[in-house]
Amino acid sequence: MQTKVEAEGLVKRFGDFVAVDEVSFHVEAGEIFGILGPNGAGKTTTIRMVLDIIKPDAGRIAVLGGKMDEDKKSRLGYLPEERGLYQDMSLQDILVFLGALKGLSLRTARLRVQERLKEVDLWDERTRKVAGLSRGMNQKAQFVATTLHDPELVILDEPFAGLDPVNARLIKDLIYRMRDRGAAVLMSTHQMNQVEEMANRIMLVNHGRRVLYGPVDEIRRRFAGNAIEVKVRGNLERVPGVQSIKPVEDKYRLLLDDGVSAEQILRTLVDMPEITVESFQRAEISLDEIFIRVVGGKVEVPS
């Protein structure tokens, strides 16, 4: 894989306030990388340093292989949380104009605008002024503007804000398409379910510091601990090697004693004549639950 963003030891202060404190991460081509954190955690400040909008007080950033310059700016796309298209221009005209600013010929820009507006179900709105578009339409239009030039690196700040489930799915599919063609996607959002489904790796920041970093599945396994979920018929009260049993919907979550493996418990359950095993899997924990536990300070981050 080719590294599209590499950040080491980023620090940013505003007076006495440390907004970003020794944050390091990288984003690879062909992956979706999620930056998570509560309000004021340093997410937007980090993104602005990557984009060279503000300079770090310490640390190093490489984007698309080196320092940011005008050529690299034309090879990336940025969807800010605060949207802003020229309100008095028609949707089609503003998108063609923005495509040209990113280096597309007028012919190519017009063809792509037609293609992309049809993809997001906005072609019939092409002659309407931006000021007359709904919030959801504006959001989709901004996404088209961000990705019209097929950037190598796409940075999305709250890409699903203002979208209903149908349009959120549409945008999600377009993000997957960018990833599949090799683009690096850096996404910042509060919507944990979207990150959980889409991201390959995540970074959770809190009070300006990185507190979690790595593949989503690996992080979930670390927080799940030595636990399994089973659906059975029979009494689970006297299963050796089980520390606690908790009902979870139509299943039970079993926390195992130290040194006891899931395979051992499965063999034990199968050998117990009074129990019939209907399903058996390692316990999973949602990113939302991990977020609350870590940011709320209720748990130490497992190593």
ZAPA-482574 format. One record per residue: x, y, z of N, C-alpha, C, O, CB in turn. Coordinates in steps of 0.1 Angstrom, whole numbers, padded with zeros to 4 digits, always signed. Glycine has a CB too. Layout:
! residues N
XYZXYZXYZXYZXYZ...
! end
This chain:
! residues 303
+0008-0012+0000+0000+0000+0000+0009+0013+0000+0020+0013+0005-0009+0000+0012+0003+0023-0006+0010+0036-0006+0004+0045+0004-0008+0047+0005+0009+0042-0020+0013+0051+0013+0009+0060+0023+0005+0073+0017+0013+0080+0011+0019+0061+0034-0007+0078+0020-0012+0091+0014-0011+0102+0025-0009+0114+0021-0026+0090+0010-0012+0099+0037-0010+0108+0048-0002+0102+0059-0004+0091+0063-0024+0113+0054+0008+0109+0063+0017+0104+0074+0019+0116+0084+0025+0126+0080+0031+0099+0069+0014+0114+0096+0016+0125+0106+0023+0119+0118+0020+0109+0123+0002+0130+0110+0033+0127+0123+0041+0122+0134+0042+0133+0145+0046+0144+0142+0055+0118+0130+0038+0130+0157+0040+0139+0168+0034+0153+0167+0040+0163+0171+0054+0141+0171+0022+0154+0161+0016+0167+0159+0012+0174+0172+0005+0168+0180+0003+0166+0149+0015+0187+0173+0012+0195+0184+0006+0208+0179+0012+0214+0170+0024+0197+0194-0005+0212+0185-0010+0226+0181-0016+0232+0194-0024+0227+0201-0021+0224+0170-0011+0244+0196-0015+0252+0208-0022+0265+0203-0018+0271+0193-0004+0255+0218-0032+0269+0211-0039+0282+0209-0038+0289+0222-0046+0287+0231-0054+0281+0204-0027+0297+0224-0024+0303+0237-0020+0292+0246-0011+0284+0243-0036+0311+0243-0026+0291+0258-0023+0281+0268-0030+0268+0265-0028+0258+0272-0026+0286+0282-0039+0268+0256-0048+0256+0253-0041+0247+0243-0037+0252+0232-0062+0260+0248-0039+0234+0247-0033+0225+0238-0044+0217+0230-0051+0209+0237-0023+0215+0245-0046+0220+0218-0057+0214+0210-0054+0201+0205-0062+0192+0205-0061+0223+0198-0041+0199+0201-0036+0186+0196-0023+0183+0203-0014+0192+0203-0035+0186+0180-0021+0171+0209-0010+0169+0218-0003+0156+0214-0007+0145+0218-0014+0168+0232+0008+0157+0206+0016+0145+0202+0008+0134+0195+0008+0122+0199+0023+0139+0214+0000+0138+0185-0008+0129+0177-0001+0124+0165+0005+0131+0157-0022+0135+0173-0001+0110+0163+0005+0104+0151-0004+0094+0145-0012+0087+0152+0019+0097+0155-0004+0094+0132-0013+0084+0124-0008+0084+0110-0001+0092+0105-0028+0087+0126-0013+0074+0102-0011+0074+0088-0024+0069+0081-0032+0061+0087+0001+0065+0084-0025+0072+0069-0037+0068+0060-0031+0062+0047-0023+0069+0041-0047+0080+0058-0036+0050+0044-0031+0043+0032-0040+0045+0020-0052+0047+0022-0029+0029+0035-0035+0043+0008-0043+0042-0003-0053+0030-0002-0049+0020+0003-0035+0041-0016-0065+0032-0007-0075+0021-0007-0080+0017+0006-0085+0006+0008-0068+0009-0013-0080+0026+0016-0087+0024+0029-0095+0036+0033-0093+0047+0028-0076+0021+0040-0104+0033+0042-0112+0043+0049-0107+0044+0063-0108+0034+0071-0128+0040+0048-0102+0056+0067-0097+0058+0080-0106+0068+0088-0109+0078+0083-0082+0063+0079-0110+0064+0100-0119+0072+0107-0112+0079+0119-0105+0073+0127-0131+0064+0112-0115+0092+0120-0110+0100+0132-0123+0103+0140-0132+0109+0136-0103+0113+0128-0123+0098+0153-0134+0099+0162-0130+0107+0174-0118+0108+0178-0139+0085+0166-0140+0113+0181-0138+0120+0193-0149+0129+0196-0156+0133+0188-0125+0128+0192-0150+0133+0209-0161+0142+0213-0158+0156+0208-0147+0159+0203-0163+0142+0228-0168+0165+0209-0166+0179+0205-0154+0185+0213-0153+0183+0225-0179+0187+0208-0146+0192+0206-0134+0198+0212-0122+0189+0214-0113+0192+0221-0138+0204+0225-0123+0177+0208-0112+0167+0210-0100+0170+0202-0089+0165+0205-0117+0153+0207-0101+0178+0191-0090+0181+0183-0091+0175+0169-0081+0176+0161-0077+0176+0189-0102+0170+0165-0104+0163+0152-0102+0173+0141-0094+0171+0132-0118+0157+0151-0110+0184+0141-0110+0194+0131-0096+0201+0130-0091+0204+0119-0121+0205+0133-0090+0204+0141-0077+0210+0141-0067+0201+0135-0058+0206+0127-0072+0213+0156-0068+0188+0137-0059+0178+0131-0061+0178+0116-0051+0179+0108-0061+0164+0136-0073+0178+0111-0076+0179+0097-0071+0191+0090-0065+0191+0079-0091+0177+0095-0072+0202+0097-0068+0215+0091-0052+0216+0090-0047+0222+0081-0072+0227+0100-0046+0209+0099-0031+0208+0098-0027+0199+0086-0018+0202+0079-0025+0202+0111-0034+0188+0084-0032+0179+0073-0033+0187+0060-0026+0185+0051-0041+0167+0073-0044+0196+0060-0047+0203+0048-0038+0216+0046-0039+0223+0036-0061+0208+0048-0029+0218+0056-0020+0230+0056-0028+0243+0057-0023+0254+0053-0012+0230+0043-0040+0242+0063-0047+0255+0066-0041+0262+0078-0040+0274+0078-0063+0251+0068-0037+0254+0088-0030+0259+0099-0017+0250+0101-0017+0239+0096-0038+0259+0112-0007+0256+0106+0006+0250+0108+0007+0243+0122+0003+0249+0132+0018+0259+0106+0013+0231+0123+0015+0226+0136+0026+0233+0143+0035+0239+0137+0019+0211+0135+0026+0233+0157+0037+0239+0165+0048+0229+0166+0060+0234+0168+0032+0243+0178+0045+0217+0164+0056+0206+0164+0050+0194+0157+0038+0193+0155+0060+0202+0179+0060+0186+0152+0056+0174+0145+0058+0175+0130+0063+0186+0125+0042+0171+0147+0055+0165+0123+0057+0164+0108+0045+0158+0101+0039+0149+0106+0070+0155+0105+0042+0164+0090+0031+0159+0081+0036+0157+0067+0042+0166+0061+0019+0169+0082+0033+0146+0061+0035+0143+0047+0022+0140+0041+0015+0131+0046+0046+0132+0045+0018+0147+0030+0006+0144+0023+0009+0141+0008+0016+0148+0002-0004+0156+0024+0005+0129+0004+0007+0125-0010+0022+0125-0013+0027+0128-0024+0000+0133-0020+0030+0120-0003+0044+0118-0005+0053+0130-0001+0065+0128-0002+0047+0115-0019+0048+0141+0004+0057+0152+0008+0049+0163+0014+0037+0162+0018+0065+0156-0003+0055+0175+0014+0049+0187+0019+0038+0192+0010+0038+0189-0002+0059+0198+0021+0028+0198+0016+0016+0203+0008+0021+0214-0002+0029+0223+0002+0005+0208+0017+0016+0213-0014+0018+0224-0024+0006+0225-0033-0004+0218-0031+0031+0221-0032+0006+0234-0042-0005+0236-0051-0009+0224-0059-0021+0221-0061-0003+0248-0060+0001+0216-0064-0002+0204-0071-0010+0194-0063-0019+0188-0067+0011+0198-0077-0005+0192-0050-0012+0183-0041-0026+0187-0038-0035+0179-0036-0004+0181-0029-0028+0200-0037-0042+0205-0034-0051+0201-0045-0063+0199-0043-0042+0220-0032-0047+0200-0058-0055+0196-0069-0058+0181-0069-0066+0177-0077-0049+0201-0082-0050+0174-0061-0051+0159-0061-0059+0154-0048-0060+0142-0046-0038+0153-0061-0064+0163-0041-0072+0159-0029-0086+0166-0029-0088+0176-0036-0065+0162-0016-0095+0161-0022-0109+0166-0020-0112+0168-0006-0109+0159+0002-0119+0158-0028-0118+0179-0002-0121+0182+0012-0136+0186+0013-0140+0196+0007-0112+0193+0018-0143+0178+0021-0157+0182+0025-0157+0187+0039-0157+0179+0048-0167+0170+0023-0158+0200+0041-0158+0206+0055-0171+0203+0062-0181+0201+0055-0154+0220+0054-0171+0204+0075-0183+0203+0082-0193+0215+0080-0205+0213+0078-0180+0202+0098-0187+0226+0078-0195+0238+0075-0195+0239+0060-0185+0243+0053-0189+0251+0081-0206+0236+0054-0208+0236+0039-0208+0250+0033-0212+0260+0040-0220+0228+0035-0204+0252+0021-0205+0265+0015-0203+0265+0000-0192+0265-0005-0194+0274+0021-0214+0266-0008-0214+0267-0022-0220+0281-0025-0228+0286-0017-0222+0256-0029-0215+0287-0036-0221+0300-0040-0236+0300-0042-0241+0292-0051-0214+0306-0053-0243+0307-0034-0258+0306-0033-0265+0311-0046-0276+0306-0049-0263+0313-0021-0259+0321-0053-0267+0327-0064-0264+0320-0077-0269+0325-0088-0263+0341-0065-0255+0310-0078-0252+0303-0090-0261+0291-0091-0266+0285-0081-0237+0299-0091-0263+0286-0104-0271+0274-0105-0262+0262-0101-0250+0263-0101-0276+0272-0120-0268+0251-0097-0261+0240-0093-0251+0235-0103-0239+0232-0100-0271+0228-0089-0255+0234-0116-0247+0229-0126-0235+0238-0128-0223+0234-0130-0254+0227-0139-0237+0251-0129-0227+0261-0132-0216+0261-0121-0204+0262-0123-0233+0275-0133-0220+0260-0108-0211+0261-0097-0202+0248-0097-0190+0249-0094-0218+0262-0084-0208+0237-0100-0200+0224-0100-0190+0224-0112-0179+0220-0110-0210+0212-0101-0194+0229-0124-0185+0230-0135-0174+0239-0132-0162+0236-0135-0192+0234-0148-0177+0251-0126-0167+0260-0122-0157+0254-0112-0145+0256-0113-0173+0273-0115-0162+0247-0102-0153+0241-0092-0144+0230-0098-0133+0228-0094-0161+0236-0080-0150+0223-0107-0142+0212-0114-0131+0218-0122-0120+0213-0122-0151+0204-0123-0134+0229-0128-0123+0236-0136-0112+0241-0127-0100+0241-0130-0129+0248-0144-0116+0246-0115-0106+0250-0105-0096+0239-0101-0085+0241-0098-0112+0257-0093-0102+0227-0102-0094+0215-0098-0086+0209-0110-0080+0198-0109-0103+0204-0092-0086+0216-0121-0078+0212-0133-0085+0204-0144-0079+0200-0153-0067+0203-0128-0099+0203-0142-0106+0196-0153-0108+0206-0164-0110+0217-0162-0119+0190-0148-0108+0200-0177-0112+0209-0188-0127+0211-0187-0134+0204-0180-0109+0202-0202-0132+0222-0193-0146+0225-0193-0155+0213-0198-0165+0210-0193-0149+0238-0200-0150+0207-0209-0158+0196-0214-0159+0184-0204-0169+0179-0202-0151+0191-0227-0147+0181-0199-0147+0170-0189-0155+0173-0177-0163+0165-0171-0133+0167-0185-0154+0186-0172-0162+0190-0160-0177+0189-0163-0184+0184-0155-0158+0205-0157-0181+0193-0175-0196+0192-0178-0200+0178-0179-0211+0175-0174-0199+0200-0191-0192+0169-0185-0196+0155-0186-0197+0149-0172-0206+0141-0169-0186+0148-0194-0187+0152-0164-0187+0146-0150-0198+0151-0141-0204+0144-0134-0173+0148-0143-0201+0164-0143-0212+0170-0135-0225+0163-0139-0233+0159-0130-0213+0185-0138-0227+0161-0152-0239+0154-0156-0240+0140-0150-0250+0135-0145-0240+0153-0171-0229+0133-0151-0228+0119-0146-0231+0118-0131-0239+0110-0126-0215+0113-0149-0224+0127-0124-0224+0127-0109-0238+0132-0104-0243+0126-0094-0213+0135-0103-0244+0142-0110-0257+0146-0106-0268+0136-0108-0277+0134-0100-0261+0159-0113-0266+0128-0119-0276+0117-0121-0274+0106-0110-0283+0100-0105-0274+0111-0135-0261+0104-0106-0259+0094-0096-0265+0097-0082-0270+0089-0075-0244+0092-0094-0265+0110-0079-0271+0114-0066-0285+0120-0067-0290+0126-0058-0262+0125-0060-0291+0117-0079-0305+0121-0081-0307+0136-0080-0317+0141-0074-0314+0114-0071-0298+0144-0086-0299+0158-0086-0299+0164-0100-0299+0177-0101-0288+0165-0078-0300+0156-0110-0299+0161-0124-0311+0170-0127-0309+0181-0134-0298+0150-0134-0322+0167-0122-0334+0175-0125-0334+0189-0118-0341+0198-0121-0347+0168-0121-0324+0190-0108-0323+0203-0101-0311+0211-0106-0308+0221-0100-0321+0200-0086-0305+0207-0117-0293+0213-0122-0294+0228-0125-0284+0235-0123-0288+0206-0134-0305+0233-0129-0307+0247-0132-0311+0256-0120-0312+0268-0121-0316+0249-0144-0314+0249-0109-0319+0256-0097-0307+0263-0090-0296+0257-0090-0327+0247-0088-0309+0275-0085-0299+0281-0077-0296+0273-0064-0305+0267-0059-0303+0296-0074-0284+0274-0060-0280+0266-0048-0288+0271-0036-0292+0262-0028-0265+0268-0045-0292+0283-0036-0300+0289-0024-0313+0282-0023-0319+0282-0012-0301+0304-0026-0318+0276-0034-0331+0270-0034-0331+0255-0031-0342+0249-0031-0338+0272-0047-0319+0250-0029-0318+0235-0026-0321+0232-0011-0318+0241-0003-0304+0230-0030-0326+0221-0009-0328+0217+0005-0315+0213+0012-0305+0213+0005-0338+0204+0006-0315+0211+0025-0303+0208+0032-0296+0195+0027-0284+0194+0025-0305+0207+0047-0305+0185+0025-0300+0173+0020-0294+0174+0006-0284+0168+0002-0311+0162+0020-0301+0181-0003-0296+0184-0017-0283+0191-0016-0273+0188-0024-0306+0192-0025-0282+0201-0007-0269+0208-0006-0258+0199-0002-0246+0200-0007-0270+0219+0004-0261+0190+0007-0251+0180+0012-0246+0171+0000-0234+0169-0001-0256+0172+0023-0255+0166-0007-0251+0158-0019-0243+0166-0029-0234+0161-0035-0263+0151-0025-0248+0178-0032-0241+0187-0041-0227+0190-0037-0217+0190-0045-0248+0200-0043-0225+0192-0024-0211+0195-0018-0203+0182-0020-0191+0183-0023-0212+0199-0004-0208+0171-0018-0201+0158-0020-0196+0157-0034-0185+0153-0037-0209+0146-0015-0205+0160-0044-0201+0159-0058-0190+0169-0060-0180+0165-0067-0213+0163-0067-0191+0181-0055-0180+0191-0057-0167+0186-0052-0156+0188-0058-0184+0205-0051-0167+0179-0040-0155+0174-0034-0148+0163-0042-0136+0163-0042-0158+0169-0020-0156+0155-0049-0151+0143-0055-0151+0143-0070-0147+0134-0077-0158+0131-0050-0155+0155-0076-0157+0155-0091-0144+0152-0098-0145+0146-0109-0161+0169-0094-0132+0156-0093-0120+0154-0100-0113+0141-0096-0101+0139-0099-0111+0166-0097-0120+0132-0090-0115+0118-0086-0102+0120-0078-0091+0115-0083-0113+0110-0099-0102+0126-0067-0090+0129-0059-0084+0116-0054-0091+0106-0051-0093+0138-0048-0071+0116-0051-0063+0105-0045-0066+0104-0030-0066+0093-0025-0048+0107-0048-0068+0116-0024-0071+0116-0010-0084+0124-0008-0085+0135-0013-0059+0123-0002-0093+0119-0001-0106+0125+0002-0107+0127+0017-0106+0117+0025-0118+0117-0004-0110+0139+0022-0111+0142+0036-0126+0146+0038-0130+0156+0033-0101+0152+0041-0133+0139+0046-0147+0141+0048-0150+0144+0062-0148+0135+0071-0156+0129+0043-0155+0156+0065-0159+0159+0079-0174+0159+0080-0181+0167+0074-0153+0174+0082-0179+0149+0088-0193+0147+0090-0201+0145+0076-0209+0153+0073-0200+0158+0098-0197+0135+0068-0203+0134+0055-0218+0131+0054-0224+0132+0044-0195+0124+0047-0223+0125+0065-0237+0121+0065-0247+0131+0072-0258+0128+0073-0238+0107+0072-0241+0142+0077-0250+0152+0083-0261+0157+0074-0258+0161+0063-0241+0164+0089-0273+0157+0079-0284+0162+0071-0290+0152+0060-0299+0156+0053-0280+0174+0064-0285+0140+0060-0290+0130+0050-0299+0120+0056-0297+0116+0068-0278+0123+0044-0310+0117+0049-0319+0106+0053-0312+0093+0050-0302+0093+0044-0333+0107+0046-0318+0082+0056-0311+0069+0054-0309+0065+0039-0298+0059+0036-0319+0058+0060-0318+0068+0030-0316+0065+0016-0304+0072+0010-0296+0066+0004-0329+0068+0008-0304+0085+0012-0293+0093+0007-0279+0090+0014-0269+0091+0008-0296+0108+0008-0280+0087+0027-0268+0083+0034-0262+0070+0028-0250+0069+0026-0271+0080+0049-0271+0061+0024-0266+0048+0018-0260+0051+0004-0250+0046+0000-0278+0038+0016-0266+0061-0003-0261+0065-0016-0247+0070-0015-0238+0066-0022-0270+0075-0023-0245+0080-0006-0232+0086-0004-0222+0075+0001-0210+0075-0003-0232+0097+0007-0226+0066+0010-0218+0055+0015-0213+0047+0003-0201+0043+0003-0225+0047+0025-0221+0043-0006-0217+0035-0018-0207+0043-0026-0198+0037-0032-0230+0032-0026-0209+0056-0028-0199+0064-0036-0186+0064-0028-0175+0064-0035-0204+0078-0038-0186+0065-0015-0173+0064-0008-0166+0051-0010-0154+0050-0011-0176+0067+0007-0174+0040-0009-0168+0027-0012-0162+0026-0026-0151+0020-0028-0179+0016-0010-0169+0032-0035-0163+0032-0049-0150+0039-0050-0141+0035-0056-0173+0038-0059-0149+0051-0043-0136+0058-0043-0125+0049-0036-0114+0048-0041-0137+0071-0035-0128+0043-0025-0119+0034-0018-0114+0023-0028-0103+0020-0029-0125+0028-0005-0124+0017-0035-0121+0005-0043-0112+0009-0055-0105+0001-0061-0134-0001-0048-0113+0022-0059-0104+0026-0071-0090+0030-0065-0082+0034-0073-0111+0037-0078-0088+0030-0052-0075+0032-0047-0073+0045-0039-0062+0048-0034-0065+0032-0057-0084+0053-0038-0083+0066-0031-0082+0063-0016-0087+0053-0011-0095+0075-0034-0075+0072-0009-0075+0071+0006-0086+0080+0011-0087+0092+0006-0061+0076+0012-0094+0075+0020-0105+0083+0025-0103+0085+0040-0102+0075+0048-0119+0076+0023-0102+0097+0044-0101+0101+0059-0114+0107+0062-0118+0117+0057-0089+0111+0061-0121+0101+0072-0135+0105+0075-0136+0108+0090-0131+0100+0099-0145+0094+0072-0141+0120+0093-0144+0123+0107-0159+0124+0109-0166+0132+0102-0137+0137+0111-0164+0117+0119-0178+0117+0121-0182+0113+0136-0174+0106+0142-0186+0108+0111-0193+0118+0140-0198+0113+0153-0207+0101+0152-0210+0095+0162-0206+0124+0160-0210+0097+0140-0220+0086+0138-0212+0073+0138-0207+0068+0128-0227+0088+0124-0211+0067+0150-0203+0055+0152-0207+0043+0144-0199+0036+0139-0204+0051+0167-0220+0042+0141-0225+0031+0133-0219+0031+0119-0216+0021+0113-0240+0030+0133-0218+0044+0113-0212+0045+0100-0197+0041+0100-0193+0034+0091-0214+0060+0095-0190+0046+0110-0176+0043+0111-0174+0028+0113-0165+0022+0107-0169+0050+0122-0182+0022+0121-0181+0008+0124-0183-0001+0112-0176-0011+0110-0191+0004+0135-0192+0003+0103-0195-0004+0091-0184-0001+0080-0181-0011+0073-0208+0000+0086-0179+0011+0080-0171+0015+0068-0156+0015+0070-0149+0011+0061-0175+0028+0064-0151+0019+0082-0137+0021+0083-0129+0009+0085-0133-0001+0091-0135+0030+0096-0117+0009+0079-0107-0002+0081-0100+0000+0094-0098-0009+0102-0097-0002+0069-0096+0013+0097-0089+0016+0109-0095+0029+0114-0101+0037+0107-0073+0017+0106-0092+0031+0127-0097+0043+0134-0087+0049+0143-0077+0042+0147-0110+0041+0141-0089+0062+0146-0081+0068+0157-0091+0076+0166-0099+0084+0160-0070+0078+0151-0092+0073+0178-0100+0080+0188-0092+0090+0195-0082+0087+0201-0107+0071+0198-0096+0103+0195-0088+0113+0202-0097+0119+0213-0109+0120+0211-0084+0125+0192-0091+0123+0224-0098+0129+0235-0089+0139+0242-0078+0136+0245-0103+0118+0245-0094+0151+0244-0085+0162+0250-0072+0163+0242-0062+0166+0248-0083+0159+0265-0073+0162+0229-0062+0165+0220-0052+0153+0219-0042+0154+0212-0054+0176+0225-0054+0142+0226-0045+0131+0226-0051+0119+0219-0063+0117+0220-0040+0128+0240-0042+0111+0213-0047+0098+0207-0048+0088+0218-0039+0085+0226-0037+0093+0196-0061+0082+0220-0063+0072+0230-0066+0059+0225-0065+0049+0232-0074+0077+0239-0070+0058+0212-0072+0045+0206-0067+0046+0191-0069+0056+0185-0086+0040+0207-0061+0035+0186-0056+0036+0172-0054+0022+0167-0048+0013+0174-0043+0044+0171-0060+0019+0155-0058+0006+0149-0069+0001+0142-0079+0008+0140-0054-0004+0160-0069-0012+0137-0080-0018+0129-0092-0019+0138-0091-0022+0150-0076-0031+0124-0104-0016+0132-0116-0016+0139-0119-0030+0146-0122-0031+0158-0128-0013+0130-0117-0041+0138-0120-0054+0144-0111-0057+0155-0115-0064+0165-0118-0065+0133-0098-0053+0154-0088-0056+0165-0092-0048+0178-0091-0054+0189-0074-0052+0160-0096-0036+0176-0100-0028+0188-0112-0034+0195-0113-0035+0207-0103-0013+0184-0122-0038+0187-0134-0044+0192-0131-0057+0200-0136-0060+0210-0144-0047+0182-0122-0065+0194-0118-0077+0201-0111-0074+0214-0113-0081+0224-0108-0086+0192-0102-0064+0215-0095-0060+0227-0105-0057+0238-0103-0060+0249-0085-0049+0224-0115-0049+0234-0125-0045+0244-0135-0055+0248-0140-0055+0259-0132-0032+0240-0137-0065+0239-0147-0075+0243-0141-0084+0254-0149-0090+0261-0150-0084+0230-0128-0085+0254-0122-0093+0265-0124-0108+0262-0127-0112+0251-0127-0089+0278-0122-0116+0272-0124-0130+0271-0138-0134+0273-0142-0139+0284-0114-0138+0281-0146-0131+0263-0161-0133+0264-0166-0140+0251-0161-0138+0240-0168-0120+0267-0177-0147+0253-0184-0153+0242-0199-0151+0243-0204-0147+0254-0181-0168+0241-0206-0152+0232-0221-0151+0232-0226-0164+0227-0222-0170+0216-0226-0139+0223-0236-0170+0234-0242-0183+0230-0257-0182+0231-0263-0175+0239-0237-0194+0240-0263-0190+0222-0277-0192+0223-0279-0207+0226-0275-0215+0218-0285-0188+0210-0286-0210+0237-0287-0224+0241-0301-0227+0246-0309-0218+0250-0277-0228+0252-0304-0240+0247-0316-0245+0254-0310-0253+0266-0303-0262+0264-0325-0253+0245-0314-0249+0278-0309-0255+0290-0304-0245+0300-0305-0233+0298-0298-0265+0286-0299-0251+0311-0294-0243+0322-0279-0240+0322-0272-0250+0322-0298-0249+0336-0275-0227+0321-0261-0224+0320-0254-0221+0334-0243-0217+0335-0259-0212+0311-0262-0223+0345-0257-0218+0358-0244-0225+0362-0236-0219+0369-0268-0220+0368-0242-0238+0359-0231-0245+0364-0221-0249+0353-0218-0261+0352-0236-0257+0372-0217-0240+0345-0207-0243+0335-0193-0239+0340-0191-0228+0343-0210-0235+0322-0184-0249+0342-0171-0246+0347-0163-0237+0338-0164-0238+0325-0163-0259+0349-0155-0228+0344-0147-0219+0336-0154-0206+0332-0148-0197+0325-0143-0226+0323-0166-0204+0336-0174-0192+0333-0175-0183+0346-0179-0188+0356-0188-0195+0328-0170-0171+0344-0170-0161+0355-0183-0155+0358-0187-0153+0369-0159-0151+0353-0190-0151+0347-0203-0145+0348-0212-0147+0336-0206-0150+0325-0202-0130+0351-0225-0146+0337-0234-0149+0326-0244-0137+0326-0250-0133+0336-0242-0162+0328-0245-0131+0314-0254-0119+0312-0263-0121+0300-0258-0124+0289-0246-0106+0311-0277-0120+0302-0286-0121+0291-0284-0109+0281-0283-0098+0286-0300-0122+0296-0283-0112+0268-0282-0102+0258-0292-0106+0247-0289-0115+0239-0268-0101+0252-0304-0099+0247-0315-0103+0238-0318-0117+0240-0322-0121+0250-0311-0099+0223-0317-0125+0229-0321-0140+0230-0309-0148+0232-0310-0161+0231-0328-0144+0218-0298-0142+0236-0285-0150+0239-0280-0147+0253-0286-0140+0260-0275-0146+0228-0269-0153+0256-0262-0150+0268-0247-0147+0265-0241-0153+0257-0263-0163+0278-0242-0136+0272-0228-0133+0272-0221-0139+0283-0224-0137+0295-0226-0117+0271-0211-0147+0280-0204-0155+0291-0190-0149+0292-0182-0149+0282-0203-0170+0288-0186-0143+0304-0173-0139+0306-0165-0150+0312-0168-0156+0322-0172-0126+0316-0154-0154+0306-0146-0166+0309-0135-0163+0319-0130-0152+0320-0140-0172+0297-0132-0173+0327-0121-0172+0337-0108-0170+0329-0107-0175+0318-0121-0184+0346-0098-0164+0335-0085-0162+0329-0079-0176+0326-0080-0185+0334-0075-0155+0339-0074-0177+0314-0068-0190+0310-0077-0200+0303-0073-0210+0299-0061-0196+0321-0090-0196+0303-0100-0205+0297-0103-0200+0283-0106-0188+0281-0113-0206+0306-0103-0209+0273-0105-0205+0260-0119-0207+0256-0127-0215+0262-0096-0213+0250-0124-0200+0245-0137-0202+0240-0139-0216+0235-0150-0222+0236-0140-0192+0228-0128-0222+0229-0129-0236+0224-0132-0246+0235-0140-0255+0234-0116-0240+0217-0126-0243+0247-0128-0252+0258-0143-0252+0263-0149-0262+0266-0119-0248+0270-0148-0240+0263-0162-0238+0268-0172-0245+0258-0181-0251+0262-0166-0223+0269-0169-0243+0245-0177-0249+0235-0177-0265+0237-0188-0271+0236-0172-0246+0220-0165-0270+0239-0165-0285+0241-0173-0289+0253-0180-0299+0253-0150-0290+0242-0171-0281+0264-0179-0284+0276-0194-0283+0274-0201-0292+0279-0175-0274+0287-0199-0273+0267-0213-0272+0265-0218-0283+0256-0229-0289+0259-0216-0258+0258-0211-0287+0246-0215-0298+0237-0216-0311+0245-0224-0319+0242-0205-0299+0225-0207-0313+0255-0206-0325+0262-0217-0326+0273-0219-0336+0279-0193-0327+0268-0224-0315+0276-0234-0314+0287-0247-0319+0281-0253-0311+0273-0234-0300+0293-0252-0330+0285-0265-0335+0279-0277-0327+0282-0286-0327+0274-0268-0349+0285-0277-0318+0292-0289-0310+0295-0289-0297+0287-0298-0289+0289-0289-0307+0310-0278-0295+0279-0277-0282+0271-0276-0285+0256-0269-0294+0252-0265-0274+0276-0284-0278+0249-0283-0278+0234-0278-0265+0229-0285-0254+0231-0297-0282+0228-0267-0265+0222-0261-0252+0217-0267-0249+0203-0266-0257+0194-0246-0254+0215-0273-0237+0202-0279-0233+0189-0270-0223+0182-0270-0223+0169-0293-0227+0192-0263-0215+0189-0253-0206+0182-0242-0203+0193-0244-0204+0205-0260-0193+0177-0230-0200+0187-0218-0198+0195-0209-0189+0188-0205-0191+0176-0211-0212+0199-0205-0178+0194-0196-0168+0188-0188-0160+0198-0193-0158+0209-0203-0159+0178-0177-0155+0194-0170-0146+0203-0178-0133+0205-0184-0128+0195-0156-0143+0198-0178-0128+0217-0186-0115+0219-0180-0104+0212-0168-0102+0211-0186-0113+0235-0189-0095+0207-0184-0083+0201-0190-0071+0209-0199-0072+0216-0189-0082+0186-0183-0060+0207-0187-0047+0214-0187-0036+0203-0178-0036+0194-0177-0044+0226-0197-0028+0204-0198-0017+0194-0188-0006+0197-0184-0004+0208-0213-0012+0194-0185+0001+0186-0177+0013+0187-0183+0024+0196-0176+0031+0203-0173+0019+0174-0196+0024+0196-0204+0034+0204-0201+0031+0219-0199+0040+0227-0219+0034+0201-0202+0018+0222-0199+0015+0236-0185+0017+0240-0182+0022+0251-0203+0000+0239-0175+0014+0231-0161+0016+0234-0159+0031+0236-0152+0036+0245-0152+0011+0222-0165+0040+0227-0163+0054+0227-0168+0059+0241-0161+0067+0247-0172+0061+0216-0180+0055+0245-0185+0060+0258-0176+0055+0270-0174+0063+0279-0199+0054+0260-0171+0043+0269-0163+0038+0280-0150+0045+0281-0145+0049+0292-0161+0023+0278-0143+0048+0270-0130+0054+0269-0131+0069+0272-0124+0074+0281-0123+0052+0256-0140+0076+0265-0141+0090+0267-0147+0093+0281-0144+0104+0287-0150+0096+0256-0156+0085+0286-0161+0087+0300-0152+0083+0311-0155+0085+0322-0173+0079+0301-0140+0078+0307-0130+0074+0317-0134+0062+0326-0129+0061+0337-0127+0086+0326-0143+0054+0321-0147+0043+0329-0139+0030+0328-0141+0020+0335-0161+0040+0325-0129+0031+0319-0121+0019+0316-0108+0023+0312-0106+0033+0305-0128+0009+0306-0098+0015+0316-0084+0017+0310-0084+0011+0296-0090+0000+0294-0074+0011+0319-0076+0017+0287-0075+0012+0274-0067+0000+0274-0055+0000+0279-0069+0023+0264-0072-0012+0269-0064-0024+0270-0052-0023+0260-0053-0017+0249-0073-0036+0266-0041-0029+0264-0029-0029+0255-0030-0040+0245-0021-0041+0237-0017-0029+0263
! end
